[in-house]
Amino acid sequence: MRSTGEASEQAAAVTPLNGVDVLLADLDGVVYAGPAAIPFAVESLNRAAQTVRVGYITNNASRTDQSVADHLSELGLSVEATDVVTSPQAAVRLLAEEVPAGARILVIGGEGLVSEVEKAGFIVTRSADENPAAVIQGFAPDVGWAHLAEASFALSPTGPTAGIPWIATNTDWTIPVARGIAPGNGTLVSAVHTAVGRLPIVAGKPEAAIFVEAVNRFGADRALFIGDRLDTDILGANRAGIPAVLVLTGIDRAKQALAADPDSRPTFLLDDLRQLHEPYPVTVFSDDGTTATVDGATVSIRGADVVVTNDGDNGINLLRAACAVIWNSGRPIYGLNVPERLYLAQ
């Protein structure tokens, strides 16, 4: 969240895209939910593509980069497979650092993961009985108990392949779909972890590997990343040193933003992607840092109370001001009395 002491808000305000050479966007909760586009996402990204390179990053390991590109094209975006960076691609890069070329790999996941493992020259197996050199695990809607059991057999600390590398494409606990929020790959990884008592190497967000893959591919010098969740998207971008946008169209909303820990705080907060192209107002703090004003919306901390002294004309600015003053205080949100309406602000 930007801040300034006494500078004019209007004079300093620039759009989030100012100076950016590559815009990286998450997919689920940012561009689409299930098969349908999120309102204003497609037109806003197409507009951005007129002036900057746009790439897409997804933790979803169930589809190939080509199938993702086809879906995005059907929604109205101009996308090639090479514009899509997937967690399986990042996971296979990590895998290549752990095992010899051409090794046999137990794959737990769908077509998107199988395709990347095979393209890298590895041999795919679905059975722990074939003594794989490693296990690579990603989400697919049809992954079930039998698949997780194979991973557990291969990773057993007392079995013939004990100690082999275990790579997970990602550990998202949830995934947004058309009908709501569903369990993500993190729940499946957790099931294997419970059985074998160890943790995998993780390629996708919030780890840096997938961001490094994207930055290297697109040759980015000043990237900006857009995500919808703090614990994977924003945390991952921060770890990779990339400024991040939290757009409130997916998993995390006002309540989660207010409570964000220091490692998971975005540079920008947006209602929707139209605001990529709008001036982003600076935050003006009082001299003692206990009051923040964003374009007329003012929020203060008085003792343990968070107090709205001016709503302003725009709900997102009220949320920006509230986040700024709470984050600046260095106090955990559970130690503050936050008005319920701030949780609904936007």
N, C-alpha and C positions, 0 to 999 in steps of 0.2 A: 504494500500500500504506500503510495507516494506521500510525502509530507513536505511542508515548507513553513517557515516561520511567519514572514510578513509579505511574501511576494503576492502579487495579484493573481487570483485564481484564474481569471479569464486569460491573462497574458501568458500564463505558464501552461495552460491546458493544451495537450496534444492527444491524438488518438493513440490507442494501444499499439497500432501498427507503425507508429513513427520510428524510422530507422531500422525496421525489421527487414531482413533479406529472405528468410524462410519462415513460413508459418506452418507449424505442425499441429494437427488436430487429432484428438482422440475420436473414436467413432461412436460407440454405445453411449447414449446420454448426451452427446454433443451434436452429431450429425443425424443420427436416427435412434429410434427406440423400436426394436423389432424390425419389421420390413419398412416402416413408414418414416419419412423425414420429419425431423423436429421443425416446428414453424420457424421460418426466417433463416434457417441454417444454410440451405443450398444457395439462395440468392446472395447471402452475405459472404460465403466462401468463394463463390464465382466472382464477386466484386473484388475480393482480396486478390484473387489470382490474376487480375489485370495488372497488378503492380509488384507482387512478390511471388516467389515459388511457394506452392502449397503442397505439403505432404501429409500423409495420414498414418497414424500410429495406433495399433490395436493390440490389446492383450488377448483378444479372442483367438484361440488356436484352432478352432474347428473348421475354418475355411482357408482356402488358398488366397494368395495375394491377387490372383486373377479373378477369383469369384467375388472378392471384396470390391475390386475395381469395377467389375460388371454391375454389382449392386449400386455402387455410388453413381455410375453412369446412368443407370435406370432412374435414379432420383433426380438427375439433371446436372450432375457435376461432370467436368471433363477430366477423367482420371485414367491413367495407364497403370498396369500392374506394378511397374517400377516406382510409382508414386506411393505405394503402400508398404509400410514397414510393419511386419508382424512379429509377435513374440516367438513363434517358432523359428523365424530367421535368426533372431538374436540368440535363441536357445541353441540352435545348431552351431553357431559360431563359438559359443562356450563349450559345447560338446567336443568340437574339433580340438580344443585345447586340452581335453582330458583323456582322449582315447586315440589309438592309432587310426590312420586312414583306412577306410573299408571295413571297420569293425562291425560286429553284429550288435544291434541296438534293440532293446525291448521298448516298443512304442506304445504308450497308453494315451490314446487320443484319436482324433479324426483325420480327415483327408488333408487338412491344412498342415498338420504336423508330419504325417507320413510323407507328403510331397517334399517338404523341405529336407527331411532326413535322407530321402532317396536322392534328391538333387545334389546333396553334399557327398554322395558316393558311399554312404553307409548301407549295410544290409539290415532290413527291417525284420524283426521277429515279433510275434505276439505271445510267445511262451517263455517262461523262465527256465523251462527244461532245456532250452537250447544254449544255455550258459552265455547270456549276453554280456558284452563288455561294459554296458551302462544302461540305465533306464532314463528315458525322457518322457515327461508327462505333461499333457495339455488337456484343455477342456474339449469335450464333444458331448452333445445332448444324449448320446446313447452309451456313454461310459457308465458301466455298472459295477456291481460287486465282483463279478468274475474278472474284470480287467484290473481292478484295484488289488485283488488277491494275487494276480500274476506279478504285479509290481512288488507286493509284500514278500512273495516267495523269493524273488530275485535279490531283494535288498535285505533279506533276513541276516542278522548278525552271526548266525551259526550255519548258514547254508554255503554251498560251493562257490557262490559268487559274492560272498560277504565283502563289504567295503567298496564295491564298484561305484562309480559316480552316479549320482541321481540329479538330473536337471529338470526343473519345472519351468514351463513357459511363463507362468505367472501364478500369483496367489490371491487374486481378487476373491473376496468372500462372497460377493453377490454380482449379478449381472442383470441390467435392465432389459426386459423383453416387452413385447406388445401387451401382455396381460398383467405385467407388474414386475416385481423384483424376485429373481430366482437365485438359487445357490450357484456360486461360481466355482472356478477351479480350486480356489483356496480350500473349499470344503472337501474336495476330493483329495487334495494333497494332505490335508489334515488327517483324513482317514488312514492313509498309508503311514504317515508319521506316527500315528497312535500305535499302529501295528509293529513298526520296526524300530522306533525310538531314535530316529535321526531326522535331520532336516535336509532339504535339497538345496542345490545352487539354483538361484532364481534369475531368469533372464529378463522378464517383463517388468513393467512398472510395479512397485516403486524403485526397483533397482535401476542402475544407470545404464546397463548394457543396451537396452532397446533405444535409449536416447543417443548413445554413442553411435549405434548403427545408423540412426536417422541423420545425425549431424554429418557423419562421414559420407554417407551416400549422396546427400544433397549439397555438400560443400558449404554448410552454413557457417557464417561468421557471427550473425546476430539473429539467432532464432527466437521465436516466441511460441510457446506451447499452450494449447487450449484443452482443458479437461473438465470433468464434471464431478470428480471426487477427490477429496483431500488426501486420503490415506494411500492412494496409488498414484494418481495423476500429478497432483501438486507436489507431494513429497518427492516423487521421482524426478520431476523437472528441477526442483530445488537441489537435489543431490547431484544432478548433472550440470548445475550452474546455468540453467536456462530460465529466464523470466516466464511466469506462468499466469494464465487466465483461468479463473474458476467461473464457469458459466452455469447458471442455476436452472438448468433444464434437464438434469439427470438425477443422480443419486443424492448429492449433498445440496442442502438448501441453506436458508439464513441461519437456522439454529446451529448447524454444524460449522458454518463459517465463523460465527461468533466465538465458538469454542475451540477453534483451530489452534493446535500447539505451534510453537515457533518454527518447527521444521516443515510444517504443512500449510503455511500461509501464502496465498497467492499475491502476485504483484497487482493484479487487476481483478475486480469483481464485476460481472456482467449479468444482466437479466437474460439476455439472449444475444445472438451473434451480430445483430444489427449494431450493437454498441461498439463493435470493433472499429467502426468507421465514424464514431462520434467523439468529440473532445472529451477526454477523461479528466474530470475536475481534480485539482490537487486538494490535499487535506491540510487544513490550517489548524495548528495546535495553539492553545493558550500558552502563556509563558511557563506555567507550571506543568503543562502536559496533561492536565486533567479534563480538558475540554477539546473536542475535535469538531470542526465545521467543514462540511463538504457541500459547496454550492447552496448554502442556505440551510441545510440540515445540520443541527447541532446536538451533540450528545456529550454529557459530562459524567464523571464519576465523583460522587460525594460520599465519602466514607465507604460503605459497602453497597451503596445504591448507584445503579446506572440510571441516569435521568435524561429524558428527552426534553430539551428546552425549545427546540424548533424542528418541526417535521420536515420543513422544506417542501418543494413541489414534486419530488420524485422519490418513490420508495426505495430505489436502489441507492440513492445518495444517503438516505437515512441509515441504511445497512452499512454502507461504506464508512460513515462517520462512527457508528457504533463499534464496528470491528476495529477501526483505527485507535479509538480511545481505550478499548479493552486490551488490545494487543500491546499498546504502548505502556499500559499500566504494569505489565509484568506479572499480573495476578491471575490465577486460574479462575475460570468462569464460575466454578462451583462455589467460590468465595464471594461472589457478587450477587446482588439482587437485580435480575434483569427483567424489565417489563415484558410481559408476554407478547405484546404487539411487535417487539423487535424480532422475535422469532418468526414472525409472519411477514416482516418487511421485505418488499421487493415489488 
